Amino acid sequence: MSNFRYLAIAALIAAVAAESGTGTTTRYWDCCKPSCAWNDLSSLGIESSVKTCDVNDQPLSTNDDQSGCNGGNAYMCSDQSPWQVNDNLAYGFAAVSAASSACCQCYELTFTSTAIAGKKMVVQATNTGSDVSSTQFDLAMPGGGFGIFDGCSTEWNATSDVWGQQYGGPSTDTCGQFPCALQPGCGFRWGSFFQGADNPTVSYQTVACPTEITDKSGCTRTGDTPTAGIAAAAPASPTGVCSGSGSPAPSSSTAAPVASSSSTAAPVASSSSQAGSSPSASASSPAPVSPSASASSTDLASMPLSSLVSTISSASSTAAAQASSTTSSAEPEETGDDECDAGLDL
């Protein structure tokens, strides 16, 4: 019975494999700890979870720290910003639906609307959101809008005159006033690749993650082997890094510039993702959300067999529906109710 249970878990995890379809994009950057950044996510098929940084944008040695959006010291690292590889390809990160098991999965997005139609972007799912639809990709872009949760005011002394609206961020390029470490990622939105596109539609398919992406996030799925991407994807010295201008870093200004981000376009904000909260979050904090099929996190290894079969059936149906979907062309409303930063209660 034990072997059957783990085969069933493997089947549920496989529901994220070989997905393709059409969908939408939005944007966000709330600075909170991503939901795919907690330790021991092996039951969800995660071999290594997303890296996090402290309030000074320095890497943390453990993923046990509470999210800065819930009073802790863990934040999204600045180098998890998007960057341009060449004229037609970019790399980055995104929040996906909380009703999926897609943490650390990579997707190749082909934009199908706005001035960037035909360009491609490979993103890794590092966060999840309860308000993100099954065919929506909430692109992580500094200056993309906080949404419900705001860790940026604590980490970067963010102000609305520079960081813009709660949902969507600034309406003009204010990246020169952002902290140095976030300027390349912010610039991605307005640069030659993204061209200020507002929530473009996409066609998508799952792909193997490029090492240029996993080297930044630290996030890999069990059994997946990252592949070498395009060498130019991670330039050693981006040209968009500021030289002293912009808002000061948190309390110590030790945050380093994004070494591999490209100075190209700045990230776009769509819906906001919530800050990662730990499993012990208080009642006033957002409820922990697992990237599994159910909104309340569940350890599949201990789930009753009947419930497990039902969960697998539901996940398979959802995957099938996503694969055949052809109707997600409308731009989603930027509600900013992502549960991306809600912790995984495992």
BAPA-474183 format. One record per residue (C-alpha): residue in one letter; x, y, z. Coordinates in steps of 0.1 Angstrom, whole numbers, plus 5000, padded with zeros to 4 digits. Layout:
N
aXYZ...
% end
This chain:
346
m500050005000s502950235008n504350184973f500950264957r500650574978y503950714965l503150614930a499950814934i501951114946a504251084916a501151084894l499851394910i503251564906a503251454869a500051664864v502351964858a504351794832a503951844795e501452124799s500652364771g497952604762t497152974760g496953224789t497653564802t500353754821t500354004849r503154154870y504154204906w506954264931d506054254968c509554174981c508053895003k509353545007p508053324979s505753034988c508152794970a510952894994w510152675024n512252385034d511152015030l508852045000s509851694989s506151574991l505451824963g508251704941i510751974951e514351874955s515652224964s513452524973v513852884963k516653094978t515753385000c517653695012d517653905044v516554265047n519954375033d519454155002q522053905014p521453535009l520153345038s521653005047t518352855057n514752875044d513252845078d513053225084q509653385085s508653615056g509553985060c505954045052n504953865084g507554025106g510453795098n513753835080a513253655047y512653845015m512653784977c516253824964s516854104940d518553874914q515153694909s514353974885p513853924847w516653984822q516953994784v518953714767n518753854732d516354044710n513753764711l514353584744a514253674781y514453474813g512653534846f510353414874a506653414880a503853324904v501353064892s498052934905a497952804940a495852514928s498752354910s501852154920a504052364898c506652504922c510052524904q508552414870c509752614840y507552744812e508352884778l505953174771t505453304736f503853644737t500753674714s499754034718t501054394721a504254514705i506254214718a504153944700g506353664688k509053714715k509653434740m510353434778v511253134799v510053164835q510352954866a507352924890t508853044923n505553164939t501853074940g498753284943s495153194951d493953474927v496153354899s494253154874s495352814860t496552974828q497953304842f501653394848d502253674873l505653794862a508053894890m509254244881p510554514905g508154804902g505354564892g503054664921f502954524957g499354394957i497954294991f501354255008d504154505009g507554395021c509354665000s508554955023t510454765050e513254625029w513854925005n512055225021a509655214991t507355514985s504355544962d505755834943v508555604930w507055254932g503655354919q500255204924q499554914947y498454714916g500554764885g503254984898p504355314882s502755434849t506055584838d509755474840t510955564875c513555294877g516355554881q515055614916f514855254926p517555084947c520654994926a520054624930l516554654915q517154894887p518154634860g515054434868c512854744869g514254854836f513254534819r509754654818w510554964798g513454844777s513754714742f512554364750f509354424769q508654774756g506254864784a503854594774d500754574797n499654214805p500354054771t498653724763v500753414758s500853064745y502952844769q504452504773t506552334801v510252304794a513452204811c514752484833p517952654820t520752644845e520953024842i517553034859t518152764885d521552904895k519653224906s516653064923g518252744936c514952574929t514852234913r512251954910t512951594918g514151414887d514551724866t517851804851p518452174843t519952234808a522452484797g520652784783i522153064761a525553184774a524553544770a521653494794a523653584825p526053864817a528653924843s528354304842p524854434833t524854784818g521854914837v523354914872c523255254889s526255424903g524955574935s521655714924g518255584936s516855494970p519255374996a519155005004p517354905036s519254995067s522754915056s522954975018t524854655014a522554514988a524654414958p523554494922v521954214903a525054054888s523253864861s520354084853s520354254820s519954624818t517254584793a513754624802a512154654837p509754414852v506054454848a503554444876s500254274873s498654114902s500554124935s501953824951q501653784988a504653755010g505753415021s504453335055s505653055076p503552765087s503252925121a501853255108s499353415131a495653435125s496053785111s498453665085p497353525052a496553155054p499452935043v498952825008s500552514993p501152484956s499252154957a495852104943s494052214974a494052564990s494952415024s498252245024t498151875028d500951615032l499951365004a502051095020s499651085050m496451155031p493750885033l493750675001s490250764991s491051134994l494351084976v492650924946s490151204945t492851464946i494751294918s491651274897s490951644902a494451744894s494451534862s491251694851t492652034857a495751954837a493651824809a491552134809q494652354808a496152164779s493052214758s492352574768t492152824740t490153094755s492453284779s493053584757a491353844778e493654034802p493053934838e491954194863e494854294885t493254204918g496554154936d495153884959d497953644953e498853404980c502353384966d504053464998a501853255020g503952975035l503552605029d502152435059l503852105056
% end
